[in-house]
Amino acid sequence: MSWIFIVLYKSVWGGIAALGFAALFNVPMRSLFHIFLFGAIGIFIKVTMLHYALNIVFASLAGAVAIGFLSIPAAHYKHTPPLIFYTPAVIPMIPGILAYRMILGFITLTGNPKSPVYYTTLLETVNYGMKVVFILISLSVGVVIPMLLLRKDSVKDIKVLFVKKQ
Amino acid sequence: MDKIENSEDEKDMADVLLRTGTLLMSAGANTGRVRNTVNRMAEVFDYTIDLHISQRSIMLTMLNENGASHFTIVRVTPAHVINFRTISGISKLSWSMVEEKWTLHQINEELKRLEQLPRFPRWLVLTLVGLAGAGFCALADGAPIELAFTFFASFIGLFVRQEALKGGFNPYVAVYFSAFAASLIAGACSKLGFSDSQNHAYVTSVLFLIPGVPLINSFSDILDGNVQNGVTRGFIAFLISFSIAIGILTSALIYQF
């Protein structure tokens, strides 16, 4: 059961990373706690799914969709648009290490094509590149999927349980 | 609400609408939000308008009762500085003006107040972004000593970016300087022997620069049908990522990673 502690440890750091971006984007003070919470939840879902050997793209998509859905009641509760919650909260899930390896691979690929590692580098770079592209798409689309499914222009038109109508 | 007949008032109305739109756009709202908000405000005062929204300017045409165009105004968007507090404030404004039947003067006053709202204090932003850097390192399985290095790297990196922007550098050049400074500091972690071959600190130190808002807005714009703006934002995100890559590769050259 030690993996659950690693997941929780990473979730807390994910929430802190979300807070850093919240400060950078100058969010309203009242939304800070929810941003921390959603950042942590996104990372929690992603890392848990990775632990069960699911694909990293699906894991990121699931995390992003969860954040998108949670942002709607939070927007009602805190009277602020949902993008203020979901934008900082999904950023910790952006695959920095993979992107770095992809760029490094591209640089190597500009070298001598006759070198013995060229073919392996090509395969690895394509693999990292595809992962990065699809993760970025699933993160950006994932957070707006709830709004697309609910077919409303504004969250004010969506009825939310447990939040009192003003 | 009564329609304002006077053409001077019509000009004032268009002015307020454009001011709201450009303020939203420069604060980092997606195009659909700008369009919805401005249209909602015009509707309250019983006007019909057409909008053309691009990254650097907004064009508005006032229509008269017959649906013919009356006049058109263009307003240039100020430099884009992400500010979610403004977006939140304008969202609140656009709802309370309906419920409380605000006048144009009241809306103008509220916009002025929103423009002057304070930002987070600089030391707090630097510290939180430093912690975010450490968070990225922790997510990549970094050791505690690497977390400390990433904290300082991100802290100094953001400081360099802010100073470069103050000094009037091109924003992409500022990102390059910042990525270079951050990766130079974090790379020392590996060089001093605190890091294994994976170089976690070095790689994650620049992640605070990732263009999250342009990236997410790019996709939501394209899904909304504002393809031009979406492509523009996507390209901006790509250019920022490219500047980060060049910055980190410059310090890789120095450290011979």
HADDOCK unambig.tbl for C-alpha pairs under 7 A between the chains (distance, minus, plus):
assign (segid A and resid 10 and name CA) (segid B and resid 138 and name CA) 6.56 0.50 0.50
assign (segid A and resid 10 and name CA) (segid B and resid 139 and name CA) 5.57 0.50 0.50
assign (segid A and resid 13 and name CA) (segid B and resid 135 and name CA) 4.55 0.50 0.50
assign (segid A and resid 13 and name CA) (segid B and resid 138 and name CA) 6.61 0.50 0.50
assign (segid A and resid 13 and name CA) (segid B and resid 139 and name CA) 7.00 0.50 0.50
assign (segid A and resid 14 and name CA) (segid B and resid 135 and name CA) 5.98 0.50 0.50
assign (segid A and resid 16 and name CA) (segid B and resid 131 and name CA) 6.71 0.50 0.50
assign (segid A and resid 16 and name CA) (segid B and resid 132 and name CA) 5.77 0.50 0.50
assign (segid A and resid 16 and name CA) (segid B and resid 135 and name CA) 6.28 0.50 0.50
assign (segid A and resid 17 and name CA) (segid B and resid 131 and name CA) 6.67 0.50 0.50
assign (segid A and resid 17 and name CA) (segid B and resid 132 and name CA) 3.65 0.50 0.50
assign (segid A and resid 17 and name CA) (segid B and resid 133 and name CA) 6.83 0.50 0.50
assign (segid A and resid 17 and name CA) (segid B and resid 135 and name CA) 5.18 0.50 0.50
assign (segid A and resid 17 and name CA) (segid B and resid 136 and name CA) 6.60 0.50 0.50
assign (segid A and resid 18 and name CA) (segid B and resid 132 and name CA) 6.95 0.50 0.50
assign (segid A and resid 19 and name CA) (segid B and resid 128 and name CA) 6.79 0.50 0.50
assign (segid A and resid 20 and name CA) (segid B and resid 128 and name CA) 4.52 0.50 0.50
assign (segid A and resid 20 and name CA) (segid B and resid 129 and name CA) 4.32 0.50 0.50
assign (segid A and resid 20 and name CA) (segid B and resid 131 and name CA) 6.72 0.50 0.50
assign (segid A and resid 20 and name CA) (segid B and resid 132 and name CA) 4.92 0.50 0.50
assign (segid A and resid 21 and name CA) (segid B and resid 129 and name CA) 6.72 0.50 0.50
assign (segid A and resid 23 and name CA) (segid B and resid 120 and name CA) 6.71 0.50 0.50
assign (segid A and resid 23 and name CA) (segid B and resid 125 and name CA) 5.39 0.50 0.50
assign (segid A and resid 23 and name CA) (segid B and resid 128 and name CA) 6.82 0.50 0.50
assign (segid A and resid 24 and name CA) (segid B and resid 125 and name CA) 6.19 0.50 0.50
assign (segid A and resid 25 and name CA) (segid B and resid 82 and name CA) 5.45 0.50 0.50
assign (segid A and resid 25 and name CA) (segid B and resid 83 and name CA) 5.33 0.50 0.50
assign (segid A and resid 25 and name CA) (segid B and resid 84 and name CA) 5.92 0.50 0.50
assign (segid A and resid 26 and name CA) (segid B and resid 83 and name CA) 5.24 0.50 0.50
assign (segid A and resid 26 and name CA) (segid B and resid 84 and name CA) 5.65 0.50 0.50
assign (segid A and resid 26 and name CA) (segid B and resid 85 and name CA) 6.06 0.50 0.50
assign (segid A and resid 26 and name CA) (segid B and resid 119 and name CA) 6.12 0.50 0.50
assign (segid A and resid 26 and name CA) (segid B and resid 120 and name CA) 6.30 0.50 0.50
assign (segid A and resid 27 and name CA) (segid B and resid 83 and name CA) 6.86 0.50 0.50
assign (segid A and resid 27 and name CA) (segid B and resid 84 and name CA) 4.79 0.50 0.50
assign (segid A and resid 27 and name CA) (segid B and resid 85 and name CA) 5.03 0.50 0.50
assign (segid A and resid 28 and name CA) (segid B and resid 84 and name CA) 7.00 0.50 0.50
assign (segid A and resid 28 and name CA) (segid B and resid 85 and name CA) 5.04 0.50 0.50
assign (segid A and resid 80 and name CA) (segid B and resid 88 and name CA) 5.14 0.50 0.50
assign (segid A and resid 81 and name CA) (segid B and resid 88 and name CA) 6.15 0.50 0.50
assign (segid A and resid 81 and name CA) (segid B and resid 91 and name CA) 6.98 0.50 0.50
assign (segid A and resid 84 and name CA) (segid B and resid 84 and name CA) 6.34 0.50 0.50
assign (segid A and resid 87 and name CA) (segid B and resid 213 and name CA) 6.73 0.50 0.50
assign (segid A and resid 91 and name CA) (segid B and resid 212 and name CA) 6.24 0.50 0.50
assign (segid A and resid 92 and name CA) (segid B and resid 136 and name CA) 6.85 0.50 0.50
assign (segid A and resid 96 and name CA) (segid B and resid 204 and name CA) 6.65 0.50 0.50
assign (segid A and resid 96 and name CA) (segid B and resid 207 and name CA) 6.43 0.50 0.50
assign (segid A and resid 97 and name CA) (segid B and resid 203 and name CA) 6.46 0.50 0.50
assign (segid A and resid 100 and name CA) (segid B and resid 203 and name CA) 6.78 0.50 0.50
assign (segid A and resid 103 and name CA) (segid B and resid 245 and name CA) 6.97 0.50 0.50
assign (segid A and resid 140 and name CA) (segid B and resid 216 and name CA) 4.72 0.50 0.50
assign (segid A and resid 140 and name CA) (segid B and resid 219 and name CA) 6.09 0.50 0.50
assign (segid A and resid 141 and name CA) (segid B and resid 219 and name CA) 6.45 0.50 0.50
assign (segid A and resid 144 and name CA) (segid B and resid 220 and name CA) 6.94 0.50 0.50
